[in-house]
């Protein structure tokens, strides 16, 4: 019933993902949401985010931020990192997931999406046919429309955990 929203993986944080293993498995492109995935909502790129992207570049990953935020927010976050980005992405529409892979020169078979929201980030990645990782939000303080979606996400995640045997 809710399977179309189930993530391929569900982890505590972006910062616990084993990117070395992903690279060894043949993945070359990483698409990231920004707010509450890499930093708290509205925050600039911090030392931890900058260090992560320096490591990802060393490994050989190509990265793109895929955000529903406007240009100013996404470009200012990216200033310290220097990745590709697409603002106002209209997630969960598949159009800009595909465009991001084109920018990176990757495809559905070697790209992973990482985000904190089921109904935009993960659902869009699943509709596009790419591997996805849901991470827990970094900060509980969010805009009201996201807070309301989190209640629905809890229901879906209950069934996800139950199916995975982790209820």
Secondary structure, DSSP 8 states (H G I E B T S, - for coil): --GGG--SEEES-GGG--HHHHHHTT--EEEE--BTTTBSTT----HHHHHHHHHHHHHT-EEEEE-SS-HHHHHHHHTTT--EEESS--TT-SHHHHHHHHHHT--TTSEEEEES-IIIIIHHHHHHT-EEEEE--S-S---HHHHHHHHHHHHHHHHHHHHHT--
